[in-house]
Amino acid sequence: MLNFFKSLFSKNITNEKIVQPTEEKVMSNNAVNAIDNNCVGPVMRAGDVAQAAIEAAEMDNPDKDISVEDKVAYIRISTDNELILTQKSMEECLGRQFKMNEIEINLASFAGQIDVDSKRVRFYFNLTV
C-alpha cells in the first residue's frame, strides 16, 4: 500500500496515463526564467489589509510600476527589485492604527527576500550568482 502512494506522488497522472516530467520542462520553467525575474512583493489573503497594501505600495514606491494580480482569494502585489510598505502609509490607507506584524498575519507568500521591522516591511531582490 505504501508503494502505491509513493508511486502516485512521484509521477504526474494525465488522462489515466502515467507521464514522467521531462528535464527540459523543469529547466525552462525554473532555472532559465528565474534569472529574468526580478519581481518582489507580497502575496496576501484578500481583505482590507491587502487593499491597503496596494494603496500603500503606490504611496511608498512612487517611482515604481506596481503590478497587482487579484486572484479573488489572494492578491499578488509586485514590482522590480524592491518594494517597501511603511506603517504610516498602511495606517493612512486603513484609517486606523496598524502594527507591521499584521502584514505577516495576512501574508500567504512573497517573492524575493523580506526584511521586517516595527516601521516598515521591505521586499527586495539581491542577485548573487
WODADA-V485141 format. One record per backbone hydrogen bond with DSSP energy under -1.0 kcal/mol. NH is the residue of the N-H (numbers start at 0). CO is the residue of the C=O. E is the energy in kcal/mol with one decimal. If there is no record, write none. Layout:
nh-><NH/NH>
co-><CO/CO>
e-><E/E>
//
This chain:
nh-><4/5/6/7/8/9/11/13/16/18/25/26/27/28/29/31/33/36/39/40/42/43/44/45/50/51/52/53/54/55/56/57/58/59/60/63/66/68/70/72/74/75/76/77/78/80/81/82/84/86/89/90/91/92/93/94/101/102/104/105/107/108/110/112/114/116/120/121/122/123/124>
co-><0/1/2/3/4/5/18/16/13/11/21/22/23/24/25/26/29/32/78/110/108/74/105/72/46/47/48/49/50/51/52/53/54/55/56/60/77/75/73/70/43/68/41/66/39/37/79/122/120/118/85/86/87/88/89/90/98/99/100/101/42/42/40/123/121/119/84/114/82/112/80>
e-><-1.7/-2.3/-2.3/-1.6/-2.1/-1.3/-1.5/-2.4/-2.0/-2.8/-1.6/-2.2/-2.4/-2.2/-2.0/-2.0/-1.7/-1.1/-2.8/-2.0/-2.7/-2.9/-2.5/-2.2/-2.2/-2.2/-2.2/-1.7/-1.7/-3.1/-2.4/-1.5/-1.9/-3.2/-1.2/-1.9/-3.5/-2.6/-2.6/-2.4/-3.0/-2.5/-2.7/-2.7/-1.7/-2.5/-2.5/-2.8/-2.5/-2.9/-2.0/-2.6/-2.1/-2.4/-2.3/-2.2/-2.4/-1.4/-1.5/-1.6/-2.5/-1.9/-2.8/-3.4/-2.3/-2.5/-2.6/-3.0/-3.1/-2.1/-1.7>
//
